[in-house]
Amino acid sequence: MGRAAVIVSPRLNSLVSWDSDWSGLRVAVTGIGVSGFAAADTLIELGARVVVVDAATSETALAQADTLRIVGAVDVLLGEDAVTSIPRIDGELPELIVTSPGWRPDQALLAAAARAHIPVWGDVELAWRVRVREGRKTADWLAITGTNGKTTTVGLTESMLRAAGLKALAVGNVGTPILDALRDPVEYDVLAVELSSFQLHWAESLSPIASVCLNVAEDHVDWHGSYGSYLADKAKVYERTVKACIYNAEQIETERMVENADVVEGCRAVGFTTVTPAVSMLGVVEGLLVDRAFIEGRRDSAAELASMSDLGELAPRHMVANVLAAAGLVRAYGVDQQAVRQGIRDYVPGDHRIQPVARQNGILWINDSKATNPHAAAASLAAFTNVVWIAGGLSKGVSYDHLVRENAKRLKAVVLIGTDTSALVEALRRHAPDVPMIPALPGHTEGVQTAAAERTPGPAGPVSGEEVMSLAVASAAQVAVSGDTVLMAPAAASMDQFSSYAHRGGAFIEAVRGLVEGQARTGEE
């Protein structure tokens, strides 16, 4: 989606530190969730005149609104009517709007702001502008984006930095609002900043020490309006990078992003690959993760960073790529080889990303609820053979053809979840016509071919996410045999039947544990 031209006042241009004159600045904050609340709270502390708007009227939103009023918000407006037009502040239009990441540019209030030439920042842009504060250490930023793998890479980056003895924190889209980190009493040396395409869309002045776009694939097209616009926003992670732009040597789009980026003079382009690296790359040689970028003799030698065994029992290709990307960032920052290896060993993977849940009767059960798009699901499927695949959900307007075509031979059966699986079903019919499709709710997906296994009638009418997942797991158990992997990698968002990917993953874990415990009680072989 295009951005309308805005007229930026000289005052906004002068707001480049915590100690700039923010007092009296009229700011509307859209969203009262985690990011919006942190932005509003920060601006109030800075002395701005703040009005917050959100369509939500939940108990949580009402409580957040009360808190913001107590600390000094001019007003907090909740409900659908609050987000249809630009709010007035002290009788005048805002001088600035700070938006939460999920708000689309074509949302009514933001579209009105564009027509009125009112600048819109995201929470990350605000954070960059207030990061410098007199009497406090200014933390450096290492910026991470990508369609998939961001959270893992941010966590690995944080772990490697801490292994080097640095005060480091993973922030941004990962869960800890970056504005909260900047106001933390701890003075951090460096922040590993996870950035979504939404956050990058509203960012204009970030200048990280090192940056990476891990990968790109069709995602959030509904938000951005086109895949081209999505790529353009992802590419902004490289703008104004100081030391090193880390790119995926196996995906030309990320290399082109670096080639087109306006960076600080002297910034290097450094690739990562899961095969043998060329000069100025990190990669893999005979089971070792190596660096041919940040050593003096890189033209004819490589420095060992870690071994594949340091990555743990499950180390699929995309995990190796994430480790190498994190290593590239911290090596650009000056972290030594030993700290990279120790950081890998210290890292504890988060839940819901290729998470082994159980191995029972020779069947491996894997939770990859965080695979919310086809690209992430492809990485998961590529790690296994003989897969009973639990898939489906809110598709976000993407195509499943490539995913199914490339992985059809791995599929033994597909158990369908989600309220509308039509796009996935059509892709399966085109590219995997012999693979049985089993709706978790029998009769829920019209015309779907069912597996030969005996089916148990399911509930009629609305059901909870937990019930859906319990039925899906039971269906998978009917067709899986020793040597198979039951992989819950939905390739879609979760909000049609679950509150979040974590809710969906938790429901899968509980359903699998219930199944395993039931089999143990009955002595099932």
N, C-alpha and C positions, 0 to 999 in steps of 0.2 A: 504494500500500500504506500502511495506517495506521501510525502510530508509537505504540507502547505508552508509557504514562506512565512517567517515570523519576524517581527521587528524587535530586536533585543535591545533593551534600554542600557545605557551606560552603567546604570547602577548594577544590573545583573552581571555585566562583564567584570565589575569590580569585586564580586563576591567569590573570592578564591581561597579563603581560609576561615577557620572558626572565628578568628578575631576581626574579620571584615564587619562592616556595619549592616547587620541584618535587621536591626530594630525597626519596627513599624512596617516592614515589607509585607504586603498583602499576598498571602499564599493560600490557594485551595488545594487540599490533599484529597485525592480520590482513592478510596479504599481504607477500611479500618481493620484489615487483617494484620498479620505480623509485620510486613514491610510498611504498610501505610501508617500503622500505629507508631512504629519507630521513627518514621519521617516526621509525622506530626509532633511527636514528643521532642524530637531534636530541634525542630523549627521554633517551637514554643520556648524552649530553653535559650535559643539564640535571640529571642525577643521579637520574632515575627508575629504578625496578626494572622491567625490560622483558622480557617473553616474546613472541617472534614466532612466528606459526603460518602455515603455507601447505600446500596440498595438493601443491604441486610437489616433485619430487625430481630435477629436471634438474641437469646439471653446473653451470649458472649459479646455480640456487637453492642448491646445496650450497656453492658458493664464497661466495655472499652470506652464507650462514649462518655459515661459518667466520669471515668478516670481522666480523660482528656479535658473535660470541662473543669475539673478540679485543678488541674495543673496550669490552666490558662487559655484553653482554646476559646476563640470568640464564639464559636458554635459548632455543633455536630448535628448534621442533618441525615436522618436515616429513612429508608423506604424507597420504593420505585420512583416516586416523584422527585426525590432529592438528586437523582443522577441524570435528569433529562435536560438540564440547562445549567449555565455557569452561575454559581452562587455569588451574591454580592457580599463584600466585606466592608463594613463601615460605610455602606451605601454606594460603594464603587466596585468596579470589576477587579478581579485579582491581577496582580502584576506578574504572577507566576503560578503555574499548576505543577504539583509534584504528584505523579501517578504511581499506583501500585503496578507491579509487572504484568498482571493478567488482563489489565484493561486494554481492549483493542483500540487502535487509532480511530476506527469508525464509530466507536461508542458515542452516543449523542452529545454528552458533555465535552468530550475531547474533540469531537468534530467541530463543535461550536467554538471551542477555544482556538482551533486552527483558523477558522473563518474570522475570528476577532484578532488574530495575530498575537495571541498570548503564548509565550514560550511554555513548553511542557518538558519537564525533567523527570527522570526516573529516580528511584531511591539511590541507585548506584552513582548517578551523576551528582546528586546532592552530597553523597558520602565523599566523593573525590574532592569536591570543593571545600569541605570542612575538615579534611584529613590533617591539614597543617594547623597546629595550635601552639601558641607561645608557651614555653615551659614544659612541653611534652615531646617525646621522641616521635618523629613521623615515620610510620611503618611503610615499607616498600610493598608494592603489589605485584603478585604473579597472577596473571589472568587466564582462566580456563573456560572454554566453551566447546561445543560439539553437540551433535544430535544425541549421541549416547556416550556413556562412560564418564560424564563430568564429575559426578559425586565420588566415584571410585578414585579418579585421578586427583581430585582436590584432597581427598583423605590421604592418599599416598604422598602427595607433595608436602602436606602438613607433617606427616610422619618422618619423612626424610629430613625436613628442615629441623625438626625437634631433635632428631638423632645427631644433628650437627651442633647441637647446643644452643640453637636459636629459639627465641620466644616467637612461636608461630601459631596461627589459628586459621582454620578453614571457615570461610564466611561466604555470604551472598545467597545464592539460590539454594545452597546446601542446608539451610535451616537457621543458622545464626545470622540475624540481620547485620549487615556490615556497619550500619549506624550504631548498633549496640556495641559492637567491637571497638569502634572509635571512641566511645564514651566509657569503655571499661577502665577501671583503675590500673589494670595491667598495661604497661607500655610495650606493645609488640614490636619486634624487629621487622616482621614480614607477615603479610596476609596472603593466603592462598584463596583467591576469589573465584567462586563458581558463578558464571554469568549465563543466563538464559538468553535466547534470541529476543525475548520481550524486553529484558533489561538493557541489552545492547541497543535496541531500537531507540530507546529514550536516553542514550548516553552520547555525549558530544566531546568531552575533553579528557577522558581517561588517558593516562600515559604510563602503562605498567613497565616494570623492569624487563619482564619476559612474558610471552603470551603464547597460547596454543589454541588452535581449533582441531580437536581430535579427529573429527569425521563429520560428514554431512550426508543427510538423506532426506527424502521428502517427509516433512513433518510440520505440523502447525500451519498448513497451507490456509486453513480457514481463518486464522488470526492475521497472517501476513498478506493474504490476498493472492499470492503466487509463490512458486518455488524460488523464482528469481529474487523476489523481495526478501524471502527468508535467508537466502545465501548472502545477500547484501548486508543484512543485519549481523549475521554470524561473522562476516569478514571484518566488521568494525573492531573486533577484539585485537586485531593487529595494528590498528592506527596508533601512531605516536609511541610505539614500543621502543624501549631504550637500548636493550642489549641483544635480545635474541627472539626471533619469531620462530617458534617450533611448529613444523607442519607434518602432515601425514604423507610420507613419500609414496604410499600405496593408493592415494586418492588425489588425483591431479587438481581437483577443485580447491583443496586447501593450499596447494603450492601456488596456484594462480592468485589466491587471496593475498598471499605474502608478496608476490611480484607487484601487485597493484596497490599495496598499502603505502601510505605516507608515514614513514618511520623516522626516528631520530637518526641523524648521520652516524654511521659506524655500527648500526644494528646489523646483526647477522641473520641469515636464514639457515636453520638447522632442521634436518629431516629426521624422522624415526621410521623404522621399518621392522617387520617381524622376520625378515630374512637378512642375508649378509649386507651390512651397510657400506655405502660408498663414503668417500671423504665428506666430512661435515655432516655426518649422520650418526645416529645411535641405532643398534640393531642386534641381531642374534647370530652367533657363530658357534656351531657345535655345542649347543646347549648352554651357552654363556651369553649374558646380556652385556654388550660392549659399547664403548664410547669412542667414536672416531671424529669427534667434533671439538671437544674441550680439552685436548691434550696437544703438546707441542709437536710430537711426531706423528700426527694424524695421517700423513700421506702414506706411511708404510707400516703403521702399527695401530693397535687398538688397546684401550684400557678396559680391563674386566671390571664390571660393576656388580654383577651378581650371577648366580646360576639359576637355571629353571627350577631347581628343587627349592630355592628360597621363596618361590611363589606359592608353595603349598601343593596339596594333593590335586586340586582342579586348577589348571592353568590354561584355559582356552586362549586362542589366538588374540581375541580382543583384549583379554586381561594383560597379556604380554605387551600389547600396544599401549595400554594405559600406563603400565609401569615405565615403559621407555619414554613416554611423553612427560610423565612426572620427573623422571631422571633428567630429561633435557632442560626442564624449567629450573630445577635446583642446581644443576651443573652450571647453567648460565649465571646463576646467582652466586656461584663460588663454593658450593658444597662439595666435599671430597668424596672419593669413591667409597670409602668405608662407611660413611654416613648414609649413602644411597642404599647399600646392602642392608645395613642395620634398620633403616627405615622400612624397607620391604618386609623384613622379618618381624618388625614390631607392628606392622599394619594389621588391624582387625577389620576384615571386610564387613560392610553393612548388610543388614538383612535384605531379602527380596531381590538379590542380584545373583543368579546362578547359585542359590543356597541349597546345599544338600539337606533334605529334611529327614529322609529315612531310607534304609536299604532292607527290604524284607522279601524273603523268598526269591532272592536274586533280582528283584526289581528296584531300580533306583528312582526315588521321587525327588524332583528338583523344583524349587520355587524361584521363578524369575519374574515375579509380578512387576518388577520395574521395567520390563520389556514392554513399553507402552507404544511402540511403533514398529513397523516391519523391519527396519534396520537393526534394532536391538534384538528382535526375535530371531533374525537371521544369524546373528553372532551366537546366540544360544543354541539354535538348532545345529549349527556347524560343529558344535563340540560333542555331539552324540550321534549314535546310529540306532536304528530300531526304536523310533520315538512314538509314544502315544502322546499326542499334543493337545493340551487344553488351551483353547484360544478363543478370542472374540472380545468385543466390548465396544467402546466409543471410538470410531475409526478416525475421526478428525479429517475426513475427506481424502485419505491416502489410498493408493492402489496396493493390492496384495499379489498381483500377478508375478512380479519378479521373485518375491519371497517364496511363493509356492512352487514356481517352476524350478528354482535352484535347489529346493529341499524335498521335492516330491519323493525321491528314492529313500529318504530317511524315515518317511512317515508310515506307520503301521495303522494308525487310526487318528481321527481328530474329534475331540469332544468340544462341542460348541457352547460357549457361554456368551452373555451379552444380549441386549434387547433387540438389536438389529445386526444379524450376521450376514446379511445378503451379499455384501461386497466380498467377504471372505469365502462364502459358499460358492459364489460364481467363479472365483479364482481357482478354488479346489476342483470344481467341475471341469474347468478348462484344462488345468495342468496336472491334476492328480485324480483322474476320473475313477480309478480303481481303489482309492483310499476311502474306507468307510467313514462317514460323518455321523456323529452321535450327538443330538441335541441334549444338553443337560436337563432341560425341561421337555419331556416327550411331547411332540405336537407343537412345540414353540416355533420351530423353523419349518415352514411348509415345504414339502417336496424333498427334504433331506434324506439321503440314503442312510439307513441305519446299519449298524454292525450286526453280525450273525449272533452275537451273544444275546441271551434272553434279557429283555428290558422289563423294568419294574415301573408301573404307572406312577407318574409324579403328581405333585399337588396342582390343583387348579387355582387360577387367580394369582394375585401378587404374592411373591415370596421374598424372603430376605436374602441378602448376599450370602450369608452363611449357609442357608438352605440350598441355594444355587450351587455353591462350591461343594457342599457335601454330596449332592447328586452327581456333579461332574467327577469327583474323585471316585465315587462308587462305580460310575460308568467306565472310567479308565481302568479300574481294578478288574472289571469283567473281561477286558480284552488283553491286558498286559500279562506277559509270562516272563520267566527267568531270562535275563539278558536284555530285557527292555528297559527303557527310561521313560517314566511319565514326567513330562516337562510342561509345567504351567508357565508359558511365556506368551501372554495374550496378544501381543502385537497391536494393542489398542489401549486407550485410556480406560479408566475404571469407573467413571462417575455415573454410568447408567445403572449399575447395580450395587456399587460400593462407594464409600465416602472418599477413598483414596487408594492408590496402589498398595499402600501398607495394610489397609483394611482387607483388600483382596488377598494379599499374600498371607496375612494372619489367618484368614478364613481357610486358605489352602492348608497351612501348617496344622491347624486344629483338625481339619477333616482327615488329613493323612494320619495324624497321630491317633485319632479315633478309630480309623480303619485298622491300623497296625495293632493297637491294643485289643481290638475286637478279635482279630485273627489269632493273637497270642492266647486270649482267653479260651477260644474254641479249639485251639491246637491245630488250626488250619495249616496245611502243608503248602 
